Amino acid sequence: MRPTQMHRARGVAAVGFALSALTGAVADAQPAPPAAPAIDDSNTETARRYFEAGVAAMQRQDWAEAVNGFENSERLRRTASVSLNLGIARHRLGRLLEARAALNDFLANATPAQHAQHDAEVGRLVSEIGRRVGRIRLTELRPTSSTVTIDGQPAVLNDARELTVNPGEHRLRAEADGFVTREETIPVAEGATRPVALVLVPVAAVVSPSRPAEASPTPAASSGSLVTRWWFWTGIAVVAAGATVGVVAATRPDTVTVAVPGSTTGRVLQGIQGGGLSW
């Protein structure tokens, strides 16, 4: 047999072996599992577009836009790859608690291949977040029935009466019926724990501002009193006029200073100067 004919025979034999192997595999295959529920193709395509926009934003290191794209994608279709990228982008923005939640979603939904490829890095990020988050510890809460919120959301305390928070400033509020509401701004550094005591004061214990004493009514002036005599008022008018003349004469012609009678503010009105009124 010629060499060419020999190679051709070997090729035919190899093809025949592959076909027989394929036939055997099909014959031995188990019944196919039930079909997965139908997915809205329009939602899937839109989710893909949002995902690709998020990836493009990550490449530009525009982390806020990346988070926006991945969150929009996740609202339409939750996948492990979306959760992973969302966790990374949130982490870069310092939104540590939200980043950890997304990374845990990845660990819960990833395929074996995705676990093998990304679990080491995800584990490193989750550990880092655990070291960086802050905590607010309530050392005292009175009354114990108080409703506590943090940044406008219900506060969820762990067994150590702690709130886990992102580093930064947080608004803590406590309120209860019959007590004065208390609000505090609490700064928390990375990895730090801030002790806080929230003790509310009963409304009845708050002292209301005292009212100024009312002036006693002025007794009616007698007909012979000083203030009813005509020459008393004439004298005051003369003195006032003389004082005004003295003030005007003591100042420059273009600037008139007038003291305000009875003023307790210490202000002095400057006269009209250059066409405007200055204070």
Contacts in CASP RR format, 6 or more apart in sequence:
PFRMAT RR
TARGET T0000
AUTHOR 0000-0000-0000
METHOD contacts of the structure
MODEL  1
MRPTQMHRARGVAAVGFALSALTGAVADAQPAPPAAPAIDDSNTETARRY
FEAGVAAMQRQDWAEAVNGFENSERLRRTASVSLNLGIARHRLGRLLEAR
AALNDFLANATPAQHAQHDAEVGRLVSEIGRRVGRIRLTELRPTSSTVTI
DGQPAVLNDARELTVNPGEHRLRAEADGFVTREETIPVAEGATRPVALVL
VPVAAVVSPSRPAEASPTPAASSGSLVTRWWFWTGIAVVAAGATVGVVAA
TRPDTVTVAVPGSTTGRVLQGIQGGGLSW
1 9 0 8 1.000
39 77 0 8 1.000
43 76 0 8 1.000
43 77 0 8 1.000
44 76 0 8 1.000
44 77 0 8 1.000
46 76 0 8 1.000
47 72 0 8 1.000
47 73 0 8 1.000
47 74 0 8 1.000
47 76 0 8 1.000
47 77 0 8 1.000
47 82 0 8 1.000
48 73 0 8 1.000
50 69 0 8 1.000
50 70 0 8 1.000
50 72 0 8 1.000
50 73 0 8 1.000
50 76 0 8 1.000
51 69 0 8 1.000
51 70 0 8 1.000
51 73 0 8 1.000
51 81 0 8 1.000
51 82 0 8 1.000
51 85 0 8 1.000
53 65 0 8 1.000
53 69 0 8 1.000
54 65 0 8 1.000
54 66 0 8 1.000
54 68 0 8 1.000
54 69 0 8 1.000
54 70 0 8 1.000
54 73 0 8 1.000
54 85 0 8 1.000
54 89 0 8 1.000
55 66 0 8 1.000
55 85 0 8 1.000
57 63 0 8 1.000
57 65 0 8 1.000
57 66 0 8 1.000
57 68 0 8 1.000
57 69 0 8 1.000
57 89 0 8 1.000
58 66 0 8 1.000
58 85 0 8 1.000
58 88 0 8 1.000
58 89 0 8 1.000
61 92 0 8 1.000
63 89 0 8 1.000
63 92 0 8 1.000
63 93 0 8 1.000
64 93 0 8 1.000
66 85 0 8 1.000
66 89 0 8 1.000
67 86 0 8 1.000
67 89 0 8 1.000
67 90 0 8 1.000
67 93 0 8 1.000
67 95 0 8 1.000
70 82 0 8 1.000
70 85 0 8 1.000
70 86 0 8 1.000
70 87 0 8 1.000
70 89 0 8 1.000
71 86 0 8 1.000
73 82 0 8 1.000
74 82 0 8 1.000
74 83 0 8 1.000
74 86 0 8 1.000
78 105 0 8 1.000
78 109 0 8 1.000
79 109 0 8 1.000
80 105 0 8 1.000
80 106 0 8 1.000
80 109 0 8 1.000
80 110 0 8 1.000
80 111 0 8 1.000
80 114 0 8 1.000
81 114 0 8 1.000
83 102 0 8 1.000
83 103 0 8 1.000
83 105 0 8 1.000
83 106 0 8 1.000
83 109 0 8 1.000
84 102 0 8 1.000
84 103 0 8 1.000
84 106 0 8 1.000
84 110 0 8 1.000
84 114 0 8 1.000
84 118 0 8 1.000
84 122 0 8 1.000
86 102 0 8 1.000
87 98 0 8 1.000
87 99 0 8 1.000
87 100 0 8 1.000
87 102 0 8 1.000
87 103 0 8 1.000
87 106 0 8 1.000
87 125 0 8 1.000
88 99 0 8 1.000
88 125 0 8 1.000
90 96 0 8 1.000
90 98 0 8 1.000
90 99 0 8 1.000
90 102 0 8 1.000
91 99 0 8 1.000
91 125 0 8 1.000
91 129 0 8 1.000
94 166 0 8 1.000
94 167 0 8 1.000
95 166 0 8 1.000
96 129 0 8 1.000
96 130 0 8 1.000
96 132 0 8 1.000
96 133 0 8 1.000
96 166 0 8 1.000
96 167 0 8 1.000
97 129 0 8 1.000
97 133 0 8 1.000
97 164 0 8 1.000
97 165 0 8 1.000
97 166 0 8 1.000
99 125 0 8 1.000
99 129 0 8 1.000
100 126 0 8 1.000
100 129 0 8 1.000
100 130 0 8 1.000
103 122 0 8 1.000
103 123 0 8 1.000
103 125 0 8 1.000
103 126 0 8 1.000
103 129 0 8 1.000
104 126 0 8 1.000
106 114 0 8 1.000
106 118 0 8 1.000
106 122 0 8 1.000
107 115 0 8 1.000
107 119 0 8 1.000
107 122 0 8 1.000
110 118 0 8 1.000
110 119 0 8 1.000
131 191 0 8 1.000
132 167 0 8 1.000
132 190 0 8 1.000
132 191 0 8 1.000
133 164 0 8 1.000
133 165 0 8 1.000
133 166 0 8 1.000
133 167 0 8 1.000
133 190 0 8 1.000
133 191 0 8 1.000
134 164 0 8 1.000
134 165 0 8 1.000
134 166 0 8 1.000
134 167 0 8 1.000
134 188 0 8 1.000
134 189 0 8 1.000
134 190 0 8 1.000
134 191 0 8 1.000
134 192 0 8 1.000
134 193 0 8 1.000
134 194 0 8 1.000
135 162 0 8 1.000
135 163 0 8 1.000
135 164 0 8 1.000
135 165 0 8 1.000
135 188 0 8 1.000
135 191 0 8 1.000
135 192 0 8 1.000
135 193 0 8 1.000
135 194 0 8 1.000
136 150 0 8 1.000
136 162 0 8 1.000
136 163 0 8 1.000
136 165 0 8 1.000
136 170 0 8 1.000
136 172 0 8 1.000
136 186 0 8 1.000
136 188 0 8 1.000
136 193 0 8 1.000
136 194 0 8 1.000
136 196 0 8 1.000
137 160 0 8 1.000
137 161 0 8 1.000
137 162 0 8 1.000
137 163 0 8 1.000
137 193 0 8 1.000
137 194 0 8 1.000
137 195 0 8 1.000
137 196 0 8 1.000
138 148 0 8 1.000
138 157 0 8 1.000
138 161 0 8 1.000
138 162 0 8 1.000
138 163 0 8 1.000
138 196 0 8 1.000
138 197 0 8 1.000
138 198 0 8 1.000
139 161 0 8 1.000
139 195 0 8 1.000
139 196 0 8 1.000
139 197 0 8 1.000
140 197 0 8 1.000
140 198 0 8 1.000
140 199 0 8 1.000
141 148 0 8 1.000
141 161 0 8 1.000
141 174 0 8 1.000
141 197 0 8 1.000
141 198 0 8 1.000
141 199 0 8 1.000
142 198 0 8 1.000
142 199 0 8 1.000
142 200 0 8 1.000
143 176 0 8 1.000
143 179 0 8 1.000
143 200 0 8 1.000
145 176 0 8 1.000
146 174 0 8 1.000
146 175 0 8 1.000
146 176 0 8 1.000
146 179 0 8 1.000
146 198 0 8 1.000
146 200 0 8 1.000
147 154 0 8 1.000
147 174 0 8 1.000
147 175 0 8 1.000
147 176 0 8 1.000
148 154 0 8 1.000
148 155 0 8 1.000
148 157 0 8 1.000
148 172 0 8 1.000
148 173 0 8 1.000
148 174 0 8 1.000
148 198 0 8 1.000
149 155 0 8 1.000
149 172 0 8 1.000
149 173 0 8 1.000
150 163 0 8 1.000
150 165 0 8 1.000
150 170 0 8 1.000
150 171 0 8 1.000
150 172 0 8 1.000
150 173 0 8 1.000
151 170 0 8 1.000
151 171 0 8 1.000
152 171 0 8 1.000
152 173 0 8 1.000
155 163 0 8 1.000
155 172 0 8 1.000
156 163 0 8 1.000
157 163 0 8 1.000
158 164 0 8 1.000
162 193 0 8 1.000
165 188 0 8 1.000
167 188 0 8 1.000
167 189 0 8 1.000
167 190 0 8 1.000
167 191 0 8 1.000
167 192 0 8 1.000
168 187 0 8 1.000
168 188 0 8 1.000
168 189 0 8 1.000
169 185 0 8 1.000
169 186 0 8 1.000
169 187 0 8 1.000
169 188 0 8 1.000
170 185 0 8 1.000
170 186 0 8 1.000
170 187 0 8 1.000
170 188 0 8 1.000
171 183 0 8 1.000
171 184 0 8 1.000
171 185 0 8 1.000
171 186 0 8 1.000
172 183 0 8 1.000
172 184 0 8 1.000
172 185 0 8 1.000
172 186 0 8 1.000
172 196 0 8 1.000
172 198 0 8 1.000
173 181 0 8 1.000
173 182 0 8 1.000
173 183 0 8 1.000
173 184 0 8 1.000
174 181 0 8 1.000
174 182 0 8 1.000
174 183 0 8 1.000
174 198 0 8 1.000
174 200 0 8 1.000
175 181 0 8 1.000
175 182 0 8 1.000
175 200 0 8 1.000
176 200 0 8 1.000
178 202 0 8 1.000
178 203 0 8 1.000
179 200 0 8 1.000
179 201 0 8 1.000
179 202 0 8 1.000
179 203 0 8 1.000
180 200 0 8 1.000
180 201 0 8 1.000
180 202 0 8 1.000
180 203 0 8 1.000
180 206 0 8 1.000
181 200 0 8 1.000
182 198 0 8 1.000
182 199 0 8 1.000
182 200 0 8 1.000
182 201 0 8 1.000
184 196 0 8 1.000
184 198 0 8 1.000
186 194 0 8 1.000
186 196 0 8 1.000
187 194 0 8 1.000
188 194 0 8 1.000
221 227 0 8 1.000
221 228 0 8 1.000
222 228 0 8 1.000
226 232 0 8 1.000
247 256 0 8 1.000
247 257 0 8 1.000
247 258 0 8 1.000
247 259 0 8 1.000
248 256 0 8 1.000
251 257 0 8 1.000
254 273 0 8 1.000
254 274 0 8 1.000
255 270 0 8 1.000
255 271 0 8 1.000
255 273 0 8 1.000
256 270 0 8 1.000
256 271 0 8 1.000
256 272 0 8 1.000
257 268 0 8 1.000
257 269 0 8 1.000
257 270 0 8 1.000
257 271 0 8 1.000
258 268 0 8 1.000
258 269 0 8 1.000
258 271 0 8 1.000
259 268 0 8 1.000
260 267 0 8 1.000
260 268 0 8 1.000
260 269 0 8 1.000
267 279 0 8 1.000
269 279 0 8 1.000
270 277 0 8 1.000
270 278 0 8 1.000
270 279 0 8 1.000
271 277 0 8 1.000
271 278 0 8 1.000
END
